[in-house]
Amino acid sequence: MPHFVIDCSQQIIELKSPENIMQKVYDTAESTGLFAPDDIKVRINSFQHYTVGNTKADFIHVFANIMQGRNTEQKAKLSKQIVTELKAMFPEVPIISINIRDFEKATYCNKAMI
C-alpha cells in the first residue's frame, strides 16, 4: 500500500517513457514520508480511445488508493506535490489531476494476510 494508478492519453507515453513517469510519481510519494518505500506501487494505463470534453486533449489522471489513517492536510499535500511534479514534467499537457481514496483496514485483504 499505497497504489498509484496513472491513466493517460497515449501521447503522454510517447513524450516520456512509462518508466520515467512512474518513477516520478514513486519518488514524489516517497518524498512525503507518508509511506514505506517498499510499499509504494505505481502502474500506468495509456488510452488511444477516449474523449475529454468531446476533444482529444491529452490528459494525465492519477488514482491514489491509500490505507486509511492520513489526515486531509497530508492527502492534500500529496495531491499537490504529485500534480506539481507532473506539471513540471509535462508543461504542455492541459489536464493533470489526481484523486485520493482511502482503503478501510477492516475490509482490506492481500495474499500475505491469508
N, C-alpha and C positions, 0 to 999 in steps of 0.2 A: 504494500500500500504506500503511496498513492498510485493511481493510474492516470496518465495524461494521454488522451486520445486526440490527435490533431486531424481535423478534417480540413481539406484544402482543395482548391481547383488544381487541375493537372499542371497548369503553367507554373505553379509555385515550385514543384519539384524539378522543373526544367531550369528555373532560375538558380536554385541552390539544391544540393543533394539532400535526400531524405535524412541521411546520417547527420549532416550538419544542422539541419532544422531540429531533429530530435535531440541532439546534443545540447543545443542552445536551451531548449525547454528543460532538459535534465539539469544542466548547470545552474539555471536560474532557480529551479525548485530547490536544488541542493543548497544554494547560497542563502536561502531564507532561514535555514536551521530548523525548519518545521518537521523534517523527515530524515530518517536514517538513509544515508546514501544507497545502501544495498536494497532498500525497499522501493525506491522510485522506479516506476515502469513508464515507458513512453512508446507510443505507437503512432503511425501516420497512415491516413487513408486519403488518396487523391481521387478526384472525381473528374471524369470527362463530361458527364451528363449532369447538369444542374442548372438552376436559374436563381438569380439573386435580384429581386425586384424586377423580374421579367427582363433581365440582362444577363450577359455572360461575364460580368465583372469578376475579377479574381478575388479570392477570399481565403482567409485562414480563420478557423474557429477551433479553440481548444476546449475539450470537455475534461474537466478535472474532477476525479472521483477520489475523495479522501476520507479517511476514518474520522468519525465524529470526534470532537474534543477541541478543535481550534475555534477561536472566537472570531467574530465578524471582522474585527480590525486585522487580524492575521490573514484571513482569507482575502480581504480587500487588498492588502499589501501584496500578497502572492499574485492576485489577478493583475494588478497594475504593473508589477515587475515583469511578468511574462509578456504582457502586451507591449510594454516599453522595449523589451529586447527584440521582439519580433518586428516591431515598427522600425527599429534601427536596422535590422537585417533586411527588411522589405519596405523601404520608404515609398515605393511606387504602388503598393497594394492598398486599394481603397478600404477594404473591410478586414479588420483584425479584431478578434474578440475572444472572450473566454467566459465560461461559467463554471462555478464550483458547486459540487453536490456532495453531501455527507453520506457516507455509509453508516448504518447503525451497527454498533458492535454486536448487539443481540442477534442480528439476523445475518451477519457476515459469516461465511464459511469458506475455507480453502482445504486443499488436499492434506496439508500438514496438520489440520485440526481434527481429522477423522481417525 
